[in-house]
Amino acid sequence: MLDGFDHAAGAHCGSTSLTDVATYRRWGLTEPMCFGIGAGLGFSFIESEEGPSKQFVGRTPWLETTFFEHLDVTVERESDQSFEAAWDDVTAHLDAGRPVLLFVDIFYLPYYDSDVHFSPHVVVAVDYDEASVTLADSEHDDLKRLSLENLRAAMGSEHGFFGELTNDWLVAMDDPSRSVADAARDGLRTTARAMLDPGSMTWKGDATNGLEGMRVFGRSLPDWPDLPDAEWCTRFAYQNVEKRGTGGSAFRGLFAPFIDEIQPELDAVDDEVVAEVHGIDDDWGTVAGHLKQAGLADDPAESQQAYDDASEAVLAVTDREEALYERLLDRL
């Protein structure tokens, strides 16, 4: 076991895992700060032949790597290794006293008892023996033991929001050489640029990203009652706003406290920006309410109205986010 490693459940798997590493290395960063520095706020709308046929994720695929880049922390990372090679590297880092981020599919984590593939889910490896690994997982205060057989399946899953998993791992090798304020400024700038101009970033996977993805999602909602898997799509959409480790409001619930925390350090973040970010957080709560109503309504007309209301709410909050990101880019 890593000496002095401390873990508590958090809002989101990626930002909780980064917080675990930052706490272990005594960097003094909260989970919202880790999320914001890593430019974790995003949006990807995905249409798939595998259910649910329409789905989205409200975070970016680069959160974990960009966090370290913005702090100028040296990392080692690998993907596309065999599981055996990856495991050899992971255990070598653990032996050297370094926690390792692993990217997995919760379908293969027995302690979730999930019948749905959901990845990438980020956990921290903190200990191991010949047959198992000990993980810190954002959904649980206690550490979890996982067999190597299950870890092999979880790290090599063919299912994922951003494409299949390929035995990916990431480890911090040293400490930050940049200030928190500078790293947070870069996080905000990257978030705004990625949402306004998604083609400027590499999102991975087959999706429509950024504000464009939000608009495609919003415009599609009135037609969801005709989908063969409408119930599943709707339930999954609601969960990806308010549950499934999003911090609430499709990750805007994590972005808002980041903005609160960084306001004293950045002139670009004034009271108007803070108020607007919290208003957007509230608007996504409204979206969630409409989606929940659409899924629960017994009357088809009532359900259709809820889908229409959800569509209107998504398009309205997209316009609001666009104005916010343009303001931030102008000031940063």
ABEGO torsion letter per residue (X at the ends): XBBGBBBBBBABAAAAAAAAAAAAAGAGBBAAAAAAAAGABBBBBBBBABOBABBBBABBAAAAAAAAAAAGBBBBBBBGBBAAAAAAAAAAAAAAGBBBBBBBBAAABAAAGBABBBOBBBBBBABBBAABBBBBBAABABBBBBBAAAAAAAAABABBAAEBBBGBBBBBABBBABBAAAAAAAAAAAAAAAAABAAABBAEEBBBBEAAAAAAAAAAAAAAAABAAAAAAAAAAAAAAABGGAGEGGGAAAAAAAAAAAAAABAABBAAAAAAAAAAAAAAAAAAAAAAAAAABABAAAAAAAAAAAAAAAAAAAAAAAAAAAAAAAAX
